[in-house]
Amino acid sequence: MQKIRKEQGITLLALVITIIVLLILAGITISAITGDNGIIGNAGQAKEETEIANEKEIVEKATVQAMGNNKYGNIEESELQEQLNKETEEGKTEVSDVEDEFEVVFHESNRYYTVDKDGNVQGAYEIIEDKYPGDITVGKDGNTLDGSEEKPYEIWCIEDLCAFSNEVNKGTTFWSKYVKLMRNLNFNSNLSYVNGNISVDGNIQSCQSIEELKKLLTENEGFYPIGNSYSSTAAIFRGIFDGNNKTIKKIYINRPNNVVGLFGTTSNDTDNNIIIKNLSISGNMTGSTVGSIFADVRTYDRDNKDSFIKIENCTSDINIEGDVTGGFIGINNASSTGKLIIANCINNGTINGKSYVGGILGYNYNNTKIINCYNSGNIEGESDVGGIVGHDERQSNIINTYNLGNVTSNSNAGGIIGWSGWAEKSIENCYNMGRISGSTVGGIIGGLNISNELLTTQNCYYLNKNISKGTGSWNGGGESQEDINGISDTEMKSTEILEKLNNYVTENITIEGVVLKKWIVGEDGYPIFEKNI
């Protein structure tokens, strides 16, 4: 019997060798057979793609059935699990309700999919095992990281994000270092945690389990912002954070007396550039000064080195409440030589504040450029409320930007800027579609205190029907400026407006290194950017 097995083994080996020899004789190299893009590798990739397609189809079928079995068309966790058990074998899948969506885990493949409340299925996502949670200087498999662009510090789990916050708040600024988000994280999902063994809230409270950590981060005060003061210990982030086109979901911060954001505060007064990029974020934030990315930034430029703070390619679905509030930044306290750039950013969250409330930026003290951005969230406050910027004190350039959200204020309310004054600024190639309500209102600018020669406006439009007449002595000083045009619904949808928006882009192409986005007709007939940003 042993002899027969040996002969069969030799025969099989000979067959494999013969096939390889024949392939080589046919002009196919060994690397073409075994390399990453070789025949064997491609076969493995095709097998994985087929598995994923089958799993996704199972989830979609189970989701449709679960919705159909509910008289309101809702999805219940138990019903979705029951339908998945019918499509597979019991125990092969596991459903978890993580508030706004469900996670469906396939145990054998170690993959999971998400199902939102409307039944949309996303995925597949690999379930990652981080062997070193809470240490961002080590990769998930033990490789050493030094924070360089080639070997950025890595965030694989919630414990890593908490450790990163702790380090900054203890005084590590990560000056010119790179930090990279390696996968989607959801504060409500057990899959985003490893063991819960980490200290949070400035190293005050220590957790020993996932449930303990998750409860601490999703209740009471919630997550501790990364950088929370301009103290002598310099507890601020001064590096480059790459979101890697990933999402941080369901972040929760409730600290009414503090500056609040994913990053609380920062300053580049040591002549380095600070960049936050390629990140999507959702959840709820409450504080005194609030922005989904930064609450408070202070920009400088020592010795004319052209340093800056930049937020680019970010999307916020954060619902914000506070005193001074902005979709991405609460306050920009720039010096006359500092520079803040916000480019290719979208705010979808609702924003409520007192004074200085904006869809992108709450209060601009000086030298801000906002390019290729738009707001779709409703914005509300007591005074100086704008679809893009609430209070625009000094120098600014708002370019290739639009607002879709409703803007409501007891005082100054504007589709792009709530109140504008004092220094040179421009609003170019912008439009507003939101409803504007306040005592002093404007489709583009609400309150205005600036001489005509200091304010440049070009190619700016707003829907006449969406401007509520104010009760103040004048309505929208900005509308008296040249090239701010109140137009009808038909005109806003016309090819003429679309051509004017695109002609501006063609004439300018790039500003501050940012390529201006072209415009196309959206599903509802109004102009939108050519691609999602």
NUFI-676797 format. One record per residue (C-alpha): residue in three letters; z, y, x. Coordinates in steps of 0.5 Angstrom, whole numbers, padded with zeros to 4 digits, always signed. Example, Ala and Ser with C-alpha at 12.3 -4.5 7.8 and 13.67 -1.06 7.14 Angstrom:
<atoms>
Ala+0016-0009+0025/Ser+0014-0002+0027/
</atoms>
This chain:
<atoms>
Met+0000+0000+0000/Gln+0002+0005+0006/Lys-0005+0003+0009/Ile-0009+0005+0003/Arg-0005+0012+0002/Lys-0007+0013+0009/Glu-0014+0012+0008/Gln-0014+0016+0002/Gly-0011+0022+0006/Ile-0016+0021+0011/Thr-0022+0021+0006/Leu-0019+0027+0003/Leu-0019+0031+0010/Ala-0026+0029+0012/Leu-0028+0031+0005/Val-0025+0038+0006/Ile-0028+0038+0013/Thr-0035+0036+0011/Ile-0035+0042+0005/Ile-0033+0047+0011/Val-0038+0045+0016/Leu-0043+0045+0010/Leu-0041+0052+0008/Ile-0041+0054+0015/Leu-0048+0051+0016/Ala-0050+0055+0010/Gly-0048+0062+0014/Ile-0041+0062+0011/Thr-0036+0064+0016/Ile-0029+0061+0016/Ser-0026+0068+0014/Ala-0031+0069+0008/Ile-0028+0062+0006/Thr-0020+0064+0008/Gly-0020+0071+0009/Asp-0016+0076+0004/Asn-0023+0077+0000/Gly-0026+0070+0002/Ile-0028+0065-0003/Ile-0021+0062-0003/Gly-0017+0068-0004/Asn-0022+0071-0010/Ala-0021+0064-0013/Gly-0013+0065-0013/Gln-0014+0072-0016/Ala-0019+0070-0021/Lys-0014+0065-0023/Glu-0008+0070-0023/Glu-0013+0075-0027/Thr-0014+0069-0032/Glu-0006+0068-0033/Ile-0005+0076-0034/Ala-0010+0076-0039/Asn-0007+0070-0043/Glu+0000+0073-0043/Lys-0002+0079-0045/Glu-0006+0076-0051/Ile+0000+0072-0053/Val+0004+0079-0053/Glu-0001+0082-0057/Lys-0002+0077-0062/Ala+0006+0076-0063/Thr+0007+0084-0064/Val+0001+0084-0069/Gln+0005+0078-0073/Ala+0012+0081-0072/Met+0009+0088-0075/Gly+0006+0084-0080/Asn+0012+0081-0082/Asn+0016+0087-0083/Lys+0015+0091-0090/Tyr+0015+0098-0086/Gly+0011+0095-0080/Asn+0017+0096-0075/Ile+0018+0091-0069/Glu+0025+0088-0069/Glu+0027+0084-0063/Ser+0029+0078-0066/Glu+0022+0077-0070/Leu+0018+0079-0064/Gln+0022+0073-0060/Glu+0021+0068-0066/Gln+0013+0070-0066/Leu+0013+0069-0058/Asn+0016+0062-0059/Lys+0011+0060-0063/Glu+0005+0062-0059/Thr+0009+0059-0053/Glu+0015+0054-0052/Glu+0022+0057-0053/Gly+0025+0059-0047/Lys+0019+0061-0043/Thr+0019+0068-0046/Glu+0025+0073-0047/Val+0025+0080-0051/Ser+0029+0086-0049/Asp+0030+0092-0053/Val+0030+0098-0048/Glu+0031+0103-0054/Asp+0024+0106-0054/Glu+0020+0100-0052/Phe+0021+0092-0052/Glu+0020+0088-0045/Val+0017+0081-0045/Val+0019+0077-0039/Phe+0015+0071-0038/His+0020+0067-0033/Glu+0014+0062-0030/Ser+0010+0067-0027/Asn+0016+0072-0026/Arg+0012+0078-0030/Tyr+0013+0082-0036/Tyr+0010+0087-0041/Thr+0012+0093-0045/Val+0011+0094-0052/Asp+0012+0101-0055/Lys+0015+0102-0062/Asp+0007+0103-0065/Gly+0005+0096-0062/Asn+0002+0098-0056/Val+0002+0093-0050/Gln+0002+0095-0043/Gly+0003+0091-0036/Ala+0003+0086-0033/Tyr+0009+0088-0028/Glu+0012+0084-0023/Ile+0019+0083-0023/Ile+0021+0085-0016/Glu+0027+0082-0012/Asp+0030+0088-0008/Lys+0035+0084-0003/Tyr+0038+0090+0000/Pro+0040+0095-0006/Gly+0043+0101-0005/Asp+0040+0102+0002/Ile+0033+0106+0002/Thr+0032+0105+0010/Val+0031+0098+0009/Gly+0025+0095+0005/Lys+0026+0090-0001/Asp+0024+0084+0004/Gly+0028+0087+0010/Asn+0023+0091+0014/Thr+0026+0097+0017/Leu+0024+0104+0015/Asp+0025+0111+0019/Gly+0022+0116+0013/Ser+0016+0117+0017/Glu+0009+0118+0013/Glu+0008+0111+0015/Lys+0014+0108+0014/Pro+0017+0112+0008/Tyr+0024+0111+0006/Glu+0023+0106-0001/Ile+0026+0106-0008/Trp+0026+0100-0011/Cys+0031+0100-0016/Ile+0036+0104-0020/Glu+0042+0103-0014/Asp+0037+0105-0009/Leu+0036+0112-0013/Cys+0043+0113-0014/Ala+0044+0112-0006/Phe+0039+0117-0005/Ser+0043+0122-0009/Asn+0049+0120-0006/Glu+0046+0121+0001/Val+0043+0128-0001/Asn+0050+0130-0004/Lys+0054+0128+0002/Gly+0049+0133+0006/Thr+0043+0129+0008/Thr+0037+0134+0007/Phe+0032+0129+0009/Trp+0029+0135+0013/Ser+0021+0133+0013/Lys+0022+0126+0011/Tyr+0018+0122+0006/Val+0021+0118+0001/Lys+0017+0114-0004/Leu+0018+0111-0011/Met+0016+0103-0010/Arg+0016+0101-0018/Asn+0017+0104-0025/Leu+0024+0105-0026/Asn+0028+0105-0033/Phe+0035+0107-0034/Asn+0036+0102-0040/Ser+0033+0096-0037/Asn+0036+0091-0033/Leu+0030+0089-0030/Ser+0031+0096-0026/Tyr+0038+0094-0023/Val+0039+0089-0018/Asn+0047+0088-0018/Gly+0050+0095-0020/Asn+0054+0095-0014/Ile+0054+0102-0012/Ser+0058+0109-0012/Val+0055+0114-0017/Asp+0057+0121-0018/Gly+0058+0124-0011/Asn+0061+0118-0009/Ile+0067+0119-0014/Gln+0066+0113-0019/Ser+0064+0106-0016/Cys+0061+0100-0020/Gln+0061+0093-0019/Ser+0056+0090-0025/Ile+0049+0092-0028/Glu+0052+0093-0035/Glu+0058+0098-0032/Leu+0053+0102-0028/Lys+0048+0102-0034/Lys+0053+0105-0038/Leu+0056+0110-0033/Leu+0048+0113-0032/Thr+0046+0113-0040/Glu+0053+0116-0043/Asn+0058+0121-0042/Glu+0055+0126-0036/Gly+0050+0121-0034/Phe+0046+0121-0027/Tyr+0048+0126-0022/Pro+0042+0130-0019/Ile+0039+0129-0012/Gly+0042+0136-0009/Asn+0047+0140-0013/Ser+0049+0146-0009/Tyr+0047+0151-0004/Ser+0054+0150-0001/Ser+0055+0150+0007/Thr+0054+0142+0007/Ala+0047+0144+0005/Ala+0047+0139-0001/Ile+0040+0139-0002/Phe+0033+0135-0001/Arg+0028+0138+0004/Gly+0023+0133+0004/Ile+0017+0130+0001/Phe+0018+0125-0005/Asp+0012+0121-0007/Gly+0013+0118-0014/Asn+0007+0114-0012/Asn+0004+0114-0019/Lys+0010+0111-0022/Thr+0015+0113-0028/Ile+0022+0114-0028/Lys+0024+0113-0036/Lys+0030+0115-0040/Ile+0034+0119-0035/Tyr+0040+0122-0038/Ile+0044+0128-0035/Asn+0049+0131-0039/Arg+0052+0137-0035/Pro+0053+0143-0039/Asn+0056+0147-0034/Asn+0051+0145-0028/Val+0044+0146-0025/Val+0041+0140-0028/Gly+0034+0136-0026/Leu+0032+0130-0022/Phe+0033+0134-0016/Gly+0038+0140-0018/Thr+0037+0145-0012/Thr+0033+0146-0006/Ser+0031+0151-0001/Asn+0026+0151+0005/Asp+0029+0156+0009/Thr+0028+0152+0015/Asp+0021+0153+0015/Asn+0019+0146+0012/Asn+0015+0144+0006/Ile+0018+0141+0000/Ile+0013+0137-0004/Ile+0015+0133-0010/Lys+0008+0129-0013/Asn+0005+0123-0017/Leu+0011+0122-0021/Ser+0012+0121-0029/Ile+0019+0122-0032/Ser+0022+0122-0039/Gly+0029+0122-0042/Asn+0034+0128-0044/Met+0037+0133-0039/Thr+0042+0138-0041/Gly+0045+0143-0037/Ser+0046+0151-0035/Thr+0040+0152-0031/Val+0035+0146-0032/Gly+0028+0143-0030/Ser+0026+0136-0030/Ile+0024+0136-0023/Phe+0028+0142-0020/Ala+0033+0146-0024/Asp+0033+0152-0018/Val+0029+0153-0012/Arg+0029+0158-0007/Thr+0023+0159-0003/Tyr+0022+0162+0004/Asp+0017+0163+0009/Arg+0020+0164+0016/Asp+0015+0167+0022/Asn+0009+0167+0017/Lys+0009+0159+0018/Asp+0006+0159+0011/Ser+0011+0154+0008/Phe+0012+0153+0001/Ile+0015+0148-0004/Lys+0010+0145-0009/Ile+0010+0140-0015/Glu+0004+0137-0016/Asn+0001+0131-0020/Cys+0007+0130-0025/Thr+0008+0129-0032/Ser+0015+0131-0036/Asp+0017+0128-0042/Ile+0024+0130-0041/Asn+0027+0134-0047/Ile+0031+0139-0044/Glu+0037+0144-0047/Gly+0041+0149-0043/Asp+0041+0157-0042/Val+0035+0158-0037/Thr+0030+0152-0038/Gly+0023+0150-0036/Gly+0019+0144-0036/Phe+0019+0143-0029/Ile+0023+0148-0026/Gly+0029+0153-0029/Ile+0029+0158-0024/Asn+0025+0160-0018/Asn+0029+0165-0013/Ala+0023+0166-0008/Ser+0023+0171-0003/Ser+0018+0176-0002/Thr+0015+0171+0003/Gly+0016+0165+0000/Lys+0011+0161-0004/Leu+0012+0156-0010/Ile+0006+0152-0012/Ile+0006+0148-0019/Ala-0001+0144-0019/Asn-0004+0139-0024/Cys+0002+0138-0028/Ile+0003+0137-0036/Asn+0010+0138-0040/Asn+0010+0134-0046/Gly+0018+0135-0047/Thr+0021+0140-0052/Ile+0025+0145-0049/Asn+0031+0149-0052/Gly+0034+0155-0048/Lys+0037+0162-0049/Ser+0034+0167-0044/Tyr+0028+0165-0040/Val+0025+0159-0043/Gly+0018+0156-0041/Gly+0014+0150-0042/Ile+0013+0150-0034/Leu+0017+0155-0031/Gly+0023+0158-0034/Tyr+0024+0164-0029/Asn+0020+0167-0024/Tyr+0023+0172-0019/Asn+0017+0172-0014/Asn+0011+0169-0011/Thr+0009+0163-0016/Lys+0002+0160-0017/Ile+0001+0155-0023/Ile-0006+0152-0023/Asn-0009+0146-0027/Cys-0003+0145-0032/Tyr-0001+0145-0039/Asn+0004+0145-0044/Ser+0004+0141-0051/Gly+0012+0141-0052/Asn+0015+0146-0057/Ile+0019+0151-0054/Glu+0024+0155-0057/Gly+0030+0160-0054/Glu+0033+0167-0056/Ser+0029+0171-0051/Asp+0023+0171-0046/Val+0020+0165-0048/Gly+0013+0163-0046/Gly+0008+0157-0047/Ile+0008+0156-0039/Val+0013+0162-0036/Gly+0019+0165-0040/His+0020+0171-0036/Asp+0015+0173-0030/Glu+0019+0178-0026/Arg+0014+0179-0020/Gln+0008+0176-0017/Ser+0005+0170-0020/Asn-0002+0167-0021/Ile-0003+0163-0027/Ile-0010+0160-0027/Asn-0014+0154-0031/Thr-0008+0153-0035/Tyr-0007+0152-0043/Asn-0001+0152-0048/Leu-0001+0147-0054/Gly+0006+0148-0056/Asn+0009+0152-0061/Val+0013+0158-0058/Thr+0019+0161-0062/Ser+0024+0167-0060/Asn+0028+0172-0063/Ser+0025+0177-0058/Asn+0019+0176-0053/Ala+0015+0170-0054/Gly+0008+0169-0051/Gly+0003+0163-0051/Ile+0003+0163-0043/Ile+0008+0168-0041/Gly+0014+0171-0045/Trp+0016+0177-0042/Ser+0012+0180-0036/Gly+0013+0186-0031/Trp+0014+0190-0025/Ala+0009+0187-0020/Glu+0002+0185-0018/Lys+0000+0178-0022/Ser-0006+0175-0025/Ile-0007+0170-0031/Glu-0014+0167-0031/Asn-0018+0162-0035/Cys-0013+0160-0039/Tyr-0012+0159-0047/Asn-0007+0158-0052/Met-0007+0154-0058/Gly+0001+0154-0060/Arg+0004+0158-0066/Ile+0008+0164-0063/Ser+0014+0167-0067/Gly+0018+0172-0065/Ser+0020+0180-0065/Thr+0015+0182-0060/Val+0009+0177-0059/Gly+0003+0176-0056/Gly-0002+0170-0056/Ile-0002+0170-0048/Ile+0003+0175-0046/Gly+0009+0177-0051/Gly+0013+0183-0048/Leu+0010+0187-0042/Asn+0013+0192-0037/Ile+0007+0193-0032/Ser+0002+0198-0031/Asn-0005+0196-0032/Glu-0007+0196-0025/Leu-0002+0191-0023/Leu-0004+0186-0028/Thr-0011+0182-0028/Thr-0013+0178-0034/Gln-0020+0174-0034/Asn-0023+0169-0039/Cys-0016+0169-0043/Tyr-0016+0166-0050/Tyr-0012+0165-0056/Leu-0012+0163-0063/Asn-0011+0169-0068/Lys-0009+0165-0074/Asn-0003+0162-0070/Ile+0000+0169-0068/Ser+0006+0171-0072/Lys+0006+0179-0073/Gly+0013+0181-0070/Thr+0018+0186-0072/Gly+0019+0190-0066/Ser+0015+0197-0065/Trp+0009+0193-0062/Asn+0006+0186-0062/Gly+0004+0183-0055/Gly+0003+0189-0050/Gly-0001+0184-0046/Glu-0007+0184-0052/Ser-0008+0191-0050/Gln-0011+0188-0043/Glu-0018+0187-0041/Asp-0021+0180-0043/Ile-0015+0177-0047/Asn-0019+0175-0053/Gly-0016+0173-0060/Ile-0021+0169-0063/Ser-0022+0164-0069/Asp-0022+0157-0069/Thr-0029+0156-0069/Glu-0030+0160-0063/Met-0025+0156-0060/Lys-0029+0150-0061/Ser-0036+0153-0059/Thr-0040+0151-0053/Glu-0040+0159-0051/Ile-0032+0158-0049/Leu-0033+0152-0046/Glu-0038+0155-0041/Lys-0034+0161-0040/Leu-0028+0156-0038/Asn-0033+0152-0033/Asn-0037+0158-0030/Tyr-0030+0160-0028/Val-0028+0154-0024/Thr-0035+0153-0021/Glu-0035+0160-0018/Asn-0028+0159-0015/Ile-0028+0151-0014/Thr-0021+0151-0010/Ile-0015+0155-0010/Glu-0009+0154-0005/Gly-0012+0148-0003/Val-0012+0145-0011/Val-0019+0143-0014/Leu-0020+0147-0020/Lys-0021+0142-0026/Lys-0027+0142-0030/Trp-0027+0143-0038/Ile-0029+0138-0043/Val-0029+0138-0051/Gly-0023+0134-0053/Glu-0023+0129-0059/Asp-0021+0135-0064/Gly-0026+0139-0061/Tyr-0022+0144-0057/Pro-0023+0145-0049/Ile-0019+0140-0045/Phe-0019+0138-0038/Glu-0024+0133-0036/Lys-0019+0128-0033/Asn-0012+0126-0035/Ile-0007+0130-0029/
</atoms>
